[in-house]
Amino acid sequence: MAKTELNELAIGYAAAIIAAAGMLLLGIGGNIGFYSGAAQQMQIWHMFFSLSIAGIITGIIEAAIMSFIAGYAFAWIYNKFV
């Protein structure tokens, strides 16, 4: 069987994009009244997220950075064990 490795950067970028999009949708939804419970939880879980424009942008940046690191680390560890 051929050895298959994951592209660490691609997985990191994909995770960051998905997290940023989710945080943006959650911020917009929280401001118009949808997902208000989830938006409140995100305010508790994330240091920089709030329902203001600046809070949504900083929440997007925070989520993207954390997700990039987690995705990259997952792919890196996976490649070490393959």
Residue, then its C-alpha position, 0 to 999 in steps of 0.5 A: m500500500a502506498k504511503t499517503e501524507l496529508n498536506e499540513l498547510a492545506i488542512g490548516y488553511a481549510a480549518a481556518i477558513i471554515a472556523a472564520a466563516g462559522m464565526l462570521l455567520l454566528g456573529i451575524g445570526g446573533n445580531i439578528g436574533f438567530y442562534s442567540g444561545a450559541a452566540q452567548q456561549m461563543q462570548i464565554w468561550h472566546m476571549f475576543f468575540s462579541l456581537s459588535i462589528a469589532g468583536i465579530i472581526t476579532g472573533i474571526i481572527e481568533a478562531a482562524i488562528m486557533s483552527f489553523i494551529a489545530g489543523y496543522a498540528f493534526a496533519w503533522i502528527y498524522n504524517k509522523f505516524v503514517 
